Amino acid sequence: MTPFFSVVIPTLNEEDFLPKLLKSLCSQTDKDFEVIVADNQSKDKTREAALFFKDKLSIQLFENRGVNVAAQRNFGAKKAIGQYLIFLDADTGIKTSFIRKMKKVIDKRKGLVFIPYVNPMEKKTYPEMELIYPLINLVVEVSQNFKKALSAGGNMIWEKNFFNLIGGFDEKLTITEDHDIIRKAHLWGVKVQIIHSVEVKFSLRRMKREGRLRLFYKVLISHFHLFFNDKLEKKLFDYEMGGHLYKKKIIEKKPTFLKAFKKLLAEI
């Protein structure tokens, strides 16, 4: 029987986070889904972690040497057989009602593209996020009314035929591939729906590793470029994929506010 959903999870050295997400999928109150793990030749125990759940989930593990996360998502989507594709990053968390609520929303609204409400896991560590993320969710929702729409990250739900029709994620992009695909949907006349009743929590591990200033600087620069350009094919800074990055300290010096501001002015 064809599942309603295919949950596509791109991985690269995610032995620490992937099991937590797969446990959440095991606990879903609605089981009408399959899981596709698209692994980019991990060097740790990511594959073993995925295969551990083969008797508990309808799960398939595929290896692919992708150049970036966009390529891994596209690869996983090609292996999927569900009517709708749910893209989840390996460092995300979902409630046991996630699948059930998402199916209910789709049955009611009959949409093609959905973005769940996003919140960070580490609210206690970064209390300022209590104020920031409601604003981010609001900005993403309001942006759907304009040509240059935004995404809240790579966690999103697509009707599979429409995803294939527009060509999936642009693998040429080093970052902002999530915003780009949302804008492609708009070019086809499809307005993305923000789902308040379905939440995805994600890890702030990149902020913990790089620091608030460096990460905010990267977000500011990339979104500044997106505001004036349709695509961001130019590499502005390093933004790598992989769980192994968070097992070692960052080597680069953190940019001072003055240097970051000067660089932003230069970009303008």
N, C-alpha and C positions, 0 to 999 in steps of 0.2 A: 504494500500500500504506500502510495506517495505521501510523504509528510507535508504538512502545511508550511512548516518553516525549515530552513537550513541555516544553522548557526555557524558562521564562518569566523574562525579565530586564527589570525596570522601570528606566528611565533618565531622567536629567535632567542634561544637561551632563556626560557621562561619557566624553569623548573620550580621556582619559588612561588610564582603567582598562578600559573595555569591550573594546578590542582584545586585551588580555592574556587576558581570559576567553574570548573567541571563538577565540583561537589554541589555548587548552587544549581547547576543544570540537572543534576541527579535528583534534586529535591523539588523540581517543578511539579506543580499540581496538574498541569496539562502536559502530556508526554508526546504531543503531536509534532515532533521535530527530530531532525538528525543533527549531528555535530560534525563539522569538517575542520580539522586542524591542518592548516597549511604551514608547514615548518620549513624555515629557510636554513636547513642543514645545521641545526643547533649542535654545539659542542658539549653541552651539559646533559642532564637527564630529562630534557623536555619530552622526547619521544617516549621514554619509558613511563613518564607521568601520564601521557595521553593514553597509552595502551593499557595502563592499569585500570582504566574505566571501560574497557571494551565489553565487559559483562554487565555493566550497569547502565550504559548509554548506547544508543545507536550512533556510534562514533567511527569515523574513518580518519586515518592519519596519512597525509601525503607530504612528500619532500619535494621542494622546488628551490632552485637557486635563483631567487629573485633579487633584483637590484634595490628594491625598496619595499615599503609596506603596501604601496598601491599595487605592485606586481603580485604580492602574496594574496591580497584580497581578491584580485581578479582571478588568480589561479584557483583559489578555493571556490569561487563562484562558479567556475566552469565544471567543477566536480560535483556541485550541489544539484539535488533533484527536487527540492522543495518549491512551493509556489512563491514564497517570499524568502528573501535573504536577510538574515539578521547578522550584521557585522559587529562583532565585539572584540575589543582589544584584550589581550591576555591579562592585563592588570586591572580589570574591571570586576565589579561585584553587582549581582542582581538579587532581587527578592524571589521567594518561591512562587510568587504569583505573576512573575514577569511574562511568561509565555501565555498564560491564560488571559491576562489583561490585554496584551498586545493583540491577540487573536480577536478578542471582543471589540477592540477599537477598529480593527480592519473590517470586520463584518459589518460594523455600524457605519463607518465613513467611506468604505470602498476606495481608499486612496492608493497611490502608487509609491509615495516616499514619505517616511515618517522619521522624526528625530525625537528620541526620548528625552525627558528632563535629566540634566546631569548635575551631579554633586560630588565633591571630593570626599574620600574616605577619612582623611586626617583632619577633620574639622577642629578637634581639640588641639592639635599641634599648630595649626594655622587658623586661629579664631577669626581673622579678618575675612576668611573665605565665606563666612556666614553672610556677610554683606555683599561680597563680590559676585558670588555665583548666581544668586537670584537676578542680579543685574545682567550678568552674561546671558542667562537664559532668556531674559526679556529682550535684550538686544538681538539675539539670534531669531527670536520669534517675530519681532518687528521687521527685521531685515528681509523676511520672506515676501514682503510687499514691494520690494524694490529689485531692480535688475541685479545689483551686486549683493546677492543674498549670502549669508554666512552659515556655517555649520558650527556645532558645539563639539567637534571632534570626529573621530572615525566610527563612533558607535551609532549606527543608523539602520533603518529597515527599508528594503527595496522590493518591489514586485519584480520577480526575476526577469520576465520578458522585457520589461521596460529598461531594466538595468543593462541587459544585453543590447537592446536597441540603441541606447546612447553610447555604447562602447565602454562602459565601466569606468574605473578610475584611470586618470591619465598617468601613465607610468613614467613620463618624462619629468614629472614634477618631483623635486626633492622634498618639498614640504607643501602644505596647504592643498593637498589633493582632495581633502574633505570639502573644503569650500568650493573648489573647482567643480566637483561633480554635482553639487547642489545647484550651482549656476547653470550647468548643462541641462538639468531638469527644467529650470525656468525657461531656457531657450526653446524647449519643447512644449511650453505652455502648462507645465505641471507645477503647482504650488505645493511646496513641502509643508507637511503638517507637524506641529510641535505637540507632543503628547505629555500633558502635565501629570496624568495618572500613572504613567510608567516611568520609573526612575532607573538610571544607571549610575553607579558610583565608580569613580576612577581614582587611581593612586596619584598622589602628588610627589612621587619618588623623584621625578626630574627636578622639581623645585628643591627638594631636599639635597640633591646632588649638586646642582648648579648654583643654588641660591636664588632668592627672590628677585634681586636686581638683574642678574644675567637673564633669567627666564622672561621677566617682564620686558626687558630690552628686546629680546628676540620676538616676542609676541607683538610689540609695538612696531618694530621695523617691518615684519612680514605683513601685518595688517595695513600699515601705511602704503606699502606697495600694492596690496590687493585693492585698496581704495581707488588707485589711479590706473591699475592695469587689470585686464581680465585673467591673466595667468601669471604665475611666478616661477618662470623656468630658470631664472638666474639664481645661482647658489649664493645666498647672503651670509650664511654661517653654517656650522656643523649642527645637524639635528639627526643623530643616528637612531637606529632601531636596535633593540636587543636588551634583554634582562641583565646580561653580563656587565653592562655599563654601570649598573648601580651597586656593583660589588667592589668598586674601586673608587677612590676619590678623584675628583676632577683635577687635571693638571694645569689647565689654563688659569691665568690670573683673572679675578673677577673685574669686570669693567667698572670704573668709577662712574658716578652719575654724570659728572662733567664730560667725560669721554663719550659716554653713551649719547648725551644731548648733542655734542658736537657732531657725532656721526649721523644722528638723525637730521640735523640741519644740513649736513652735506648731501644727504639723500634728497632732501627737499629741493 
